[in-house]
Amino acid sequence: MNKFIGILFGGIFILTSLYLTSQTIDNLNKTDSQMKWFKDAKLGIFIHWGIYSVVGIDESWSFYNGYIPYKDYMKQLDGFNADNYKPKQWAKLIEESGAKYAVLTTKHHDGVALWDSKFGELNVVNRTPAKRDLVTPFCKALRDQEIKVGLYYSLLDWSHPDYPNFTKTEKRYEVDSIRWSKFNDFNFGQIEEISNNFNPDLVWFDGDWEQSAEQWKAKEIRDLLKSRNDDIIINSRLQGYGDYATPEQGLPIKKPNDKYWELCMTMNDSWGYQGNDTNYKSTNQIINIFAQCLWMGGNLLLDIAPKPDGTIPDEQIKILKELGRWTNKHESAIYGTEAGLNPGLFYGPSTLSADSTIIYLYLPYDPQGQVMLKGVNNEINRIWVVGNGTKLEHATYLKPYWSNKPGLITIDIPKEVLDENMTVIAVLLNGKLELGE
């Protein structure tokens, strides 16, 4: 807008701007309100369960990359029986871990659906000994435990005859608008089934990298899901039409720019069940990674991988139970918290209470009797051990009476209060956190 038009229509422009700003703020607040449960939840459980667990090989990628012929990969359909599938026990274990939501792979890139889809024949009801819908009881069991329901869905489908890509070296076609249109109809049909049949709180898309947003009709997919449930949350893998970022298998070095994000991570080196993969992270390592996510204002989506009969491996159960002991003890420092202090102010992760009056300090080490806190201008009201209640002594140094600079706060940590995995200290401030330089 040039200078003269700006002067002529200045009043209208200002009024319009105020209206648009108001609308934008309303929409932003609505989004923030819808995202609140996700932001506060902090911990979710990912569940990779499919026919790939029968032989114990990489899900879908094993045939795509040519490690096994497609026909041999699909023979696993005959061994997927779900004989010991007990969704109530799954949900109870997830609740015990401290997770507030869970995400089940309803269909991976191999195209095998875990529900009785009316679009195509490739599902566990028609093609496996399981012969039943496995998603509905999972959703019910989670809701009975007041856990939010997340469902994973692969946009791409390397088994579908009308999807262009088959393996890394084979394509069904390069350009065929009729076949692509047929595949889009199939995809929308299955997505609509997920929406209508299960009404998930969250949809976790995958595979969006193979096509553009226009080809996937990503906006239309989002609109479809929102039309059924306006509060639904969608991850970032919808070519720009999602609500939060999903870094995978790599902890961010610094706080991501995304307002909402979630690290998805395996317990060992495999997403699906592979009996020969015994390279499990220790509970202590997982808690340390989780604390890093909390510090940077993100969530952790920790994967488990059931066997083809539906049982969860003992190693994974053990980790979830040990994790649950720690999350239950330290829940006030985890759920509903904000990202913590800037690096350099404390040697370790931290979080802030929602009202910024409590700093939670995470000790992933034995502090040998004392920790130091820098940059805090507030007076300290009280310091205690989270989950224990023991009051801790503290002192402030390097803060002369004539200086307005923050001092150096030392906190005494007796050895007997240390947690076996990670100790958390609560620092109650007089007022909201004020940082100095």
N, C-alpha and C positions, 0 to 999 in steps of 0.2 A: 504494500500500500504506500503510495507516494505521499509527500508532505501535505499537499493541498487536499487530497481525498481524506487523509487522516484528520485534518482540521475540520473538514466539512461533516464527516461522519463520526467524529470523535465520541460524541455522547452515546450514539448507537453502539459503537465498538466497545465502549466501556461496559455498557449494560449487558451486551451479548457476552463479553468476556466473563463478567461476573456470573452470568447464568451458566456458561459452559464450565467455569471453574467449579461452581457449586455442584453441577452434574457429575463432573469428574471425581470430586471428593466423595460424593454419595456412592458412586460406583466403586471407588477405592475402598471406602469403609465397608461396603457390602462384601467385597472380595476378602478384606482382612477378617471380617466376621466369619465368613465361610471357611477361611483357612485356620481359624483359631485352634480348633481341636487338633489339627495336624501339627501346628507349631508347638502346642503344649504337650503333645503325646511323646515326643522325643525318641521312643523306641518302637520299632515294628519288627515283625517276623515275616520273612520271605519264605515261600514254600515252593520249591521246584519238584513237581511230582508228575511223572509221565512214563511212557513206555520205555524211555531211555534208561530207566532204573533197572530193567529186567536183566540186561547184560552188564549194565554199569558202565556206560560210555557217554561221551559228550552229547548233550541234548541237541538234536538236529544238526549241529555242526559236523558231527562225525561222518554223515553221508554227504553233506554239502561240500566238505573239504576233501572228500575222496578217501577217507580212512577206512570206510566200509561201504560196500555196495548198498544202494537204496533198498533193494529187495530184502537184503539181509537185515538192515536196520528195521524195516517194517515187520519182520518176523517176530519182533518183540511184542507185537500186539497179542500174540497167543499166550504170553507169559504174564501179562498184566492182569492180575486177578482181584486185587484189593480185598483179599479174604479177611485180613485183620485190620481193616480200616475202621477206626473208632474216632470219629470227628469230635465227640465230646471230650475224649481224653486229650486230643490235640489242643482243643480250646482251653482246657484246664491247664495244660502245660504252658501254653502261650501266656495265659493270665498269670501263672506263677512266675514266669520269667520277668514280669514287669512291663511287657509290651502292651501297648494300647491299641494297636491295629495289626492286621496280618494280611498278606497278599498271596493268593494262590494262583499258580499258572494254569489258567483254564484252557489255554491252547498255546503251545510253543510253535516255533517255526516249522515243525514237522507236520502241522495241521491237524493233530489228533486232539479233538475236543473232549473235555472231561464231563460234559453234560450231554443230554439227549437233544442235540441240535437237529432242527428240521432242515437245515441247509447243508447238504452233502451227507454222505454216509460215514465219513471218517470220524467216528467218535467211540468212546469206550462202551457205550450201550450196544451199538451195532457190531463192533469189531473186536471186542476183548471179552475174556471170561468174567470181567467185573459186571457187565450187563446191567449197569444202573448209573443213574446220574450221581456224580460224586460231589458236585458243587453245592446243591441245595442243602444237604445236611451240614456241610461245612459252614455255610452262611448262618444257618440257624444256631449251630453250636457256638459260634463266635458271639452272636447277638445275645444268647443266653448268658454269656460271661461279660456282657457289656463291652465287647471289643469291636472296634470299627472294622467293617468288611472291605477288603481290597481285592480286586480281581485283575490278574495279568492277562493281556490278550496280545498276541502277535499280529500286527497288521499284515506282514508278509506271510505267505503260505507256500512253502516250496513243494508241497504235495498237490496243490490244486492244479488241475489241468489247464486252467485259464490264467494262471499267474505266470508272468514272463520268465522268471528265473527259476532254475531247477537246481543246479549245482554250480560250483565255482567255474567249471569249464563248459557247462551245457546250459543253453537257453531254449525255451520253448518257442519264443518269437522275439523279434526286435520291436516291431510296431504293428499292433493289431487292435484298433479301437473297439471293435465288436467284442473281442475276447476280454479286453481290459474292462469294458463296461459290464460284462457278465461277472467278472471277478469282483468288481466294486459292488454289484448287487448282492453277491454272496457275502462280502465283508460286512456291508451294512446290515444284512439280515442277521448275521451272528452277533454283531454288536448290539443290535436292537433286542435280541433274545437275552443277552447278558443284562441289559438295562431293565427290561420288563420282568424277566424271570427272577432276578436276584437283587435288583435295586441296590447296587453296591454304593458304599460311601466314597470309594476311590477306585478309579480305573488306571491301571499301570500298563500303558502301551509299550510295545517294543517293535523293532524292525523298521522304523520309519526311514532309515537312511537309504533304503533302496529306491524310493520314489520321492517326488516333490510333494509339497503341501497340496498343490492343485490336483495332482494325480490321485492322491489319497482322498481328496475332498475333506481335508482336515477340519476346516471350519464347519462343514456340514456334520462331521462326526461329533464335534464338540456341541453343536446346536442340538443334535439328536439326543445326546446324553443329558444336556441341560433341560431339554423340554420335559424329560421324565423326572428329573431331580435337579432343581436349580442349585442345590448345595453340593452337588457332586464335585470331587476334586480329581484333577487329571494330571498325570506326571508330564514331564517335558518332552517325551518322545512322541510328539504329535506334530512335528515340523513347525514349532512356534506357537502352537495353540494349547499348550499345557499351563499348569499353575505353579510348578516347582521343578527345580533342577535335580538330576539324578546322577551324580558322579558314581562311577562303578569301579570297585576294587582298587581305588586309589584315594587315600586321605588327602584332602586339600592342604597345601602348605600354609596358606593364609585364608582368612575368611572370604568365602566366595562373594561375588557381587550380587548374586541372587538373594532376594529377600527370604525365600523359602527354599530349602534344599534338604537332600537326604542321601547319605552314602549307602549304597547297596553293596554288601560284602558277604563272601562265603566264610564258613567256619574252617574249612580246609582249603583245597585248591579247586573244588568242583561245585558246580551249582546243583546238579542232580546227584542221586546216589551212585557212588562208585566205591565198591567195597575195598578196592586196593588203594584208595587214597586215604592214608592215615596221617597226613601232614596237618593235623589240627592245630589251630591257634590255642594257646592256653586261655583259661578264663581271665587271667590277669591281663593278657595281651588284648583281649576283646574289650575289657573294661577300660583299659588305657585308650584304645581307639574311640570308644564311645564317649569318654570324657573329652577327647579332642573335638569330637563333633559338637558336644554340648557347648564347649568353650567358644566355638565359632558360630553358634546359633543354629546348628543343623540337627537332623535326626540320623539315627542309624537304623537301617533295614537289614537285619541279620538273617542269613539264609539257613534253612534246614532242608534236608533231602530225604524224604521217606523212601522205604524200600517198595518194590512192586506190590507187596501184600498190604501196604499201608502202615507198617510199623516204622517207628522212628529209631534210628540207630542209637545204641546206648551212649556212645560218646557224645552225641548231640543232646540227648536228654540230660546228661550230667552237666554239660556246659550251661544249658538253659536254667537248670535248678540252681547252680552256683551263681549265675548272673542274677537270678531272682532273689537270692539271699542278699546280694549287694544292693540291688535297686530298691528292695523293700526297706532296707535299713536307711537308705539315703534319699528317699523319695522327695523330701522337701527341697533338696538341692538339685533335683532333676526336672520334674514335671512342672510345666508352666513357667520355667525360668527364661531369662534372656541371656544373650551372649555375654561373655565375661570381660575381664580387664584386658587392656592392650598388652601386647608382649612387652616384657621388661619390667612390669610392675610387680609380678610375682613369678617365681620359678615353678611353673606348673599350670594346668588348666584351671579355669574358674568359671563361675556363672553368677548372675545377679538375680535376686528375687524380682518379681514382676513390678514391684513399686520402687526398685533400686535402693532399698534401705538395708539389704543384707548382701554381703559378698560371700559366696561359697568358694572356698579354696580347696582344690583337689591335690592330694599329696601322693604322686605315683612313685614315691621313694621313702626311705627312712630318713627323716630330716636331722637325725642325730641330735635331737633335743630342742631344735629351734628353727622357725622359718621367718623370713622377712617379707614385709609388704611395703611397697613404695607408692608415692603419688597420691595418697588419700588425704584430703584436707579435713575431712570430718573428724569430730571426736568419736571415740569408740565407746559404745554403750556396754556391750558384752560380747564375749567370744566363747564358743562352746564346740564340742565335738558332735557332729551330726549323727543321730542314731544312738548316741550314748548319753549326751546331756552334760558331760563333764565340763565344768567351767575352766577356761584356760587363762593363765596370766599373760599380760602383755606389757610392753613398755615402748615409749617413743623417744627416739634419739635424733640428734642433728636438726632440732627445731628450736632455735633461740626465741625468747619471748618477743624480740623485736622483728622477727621474720614472719612473713605470710606464706613462706614456702612450706610444702608438706614435709613432714619428717620421715624418718625411717622407723617403721613399726616392727617390733620383734614379738613373736608369739612363742611361748614355751609349749613344747609338745612332749609330754611324758611318753615313754616307750609303751607303757601298758595300755594306752588308748588307741594304738595303731590298729587299723583294720588289716586283715590278712591279705586283702587285695589292694584296696586304696582307701585311705582315710580322707574324710571331708571335714573341713572346719568352717563354721559359720561365724561371720563377723558382722554383728549388728551395729549399724551406724546411727548417730543422732541426725536423722534427716536423710534425704536422698543423697546418693553418692556425688561428691564433688571432687574432681581431680585437679591437682595443681601441676606445676612444671618444675 
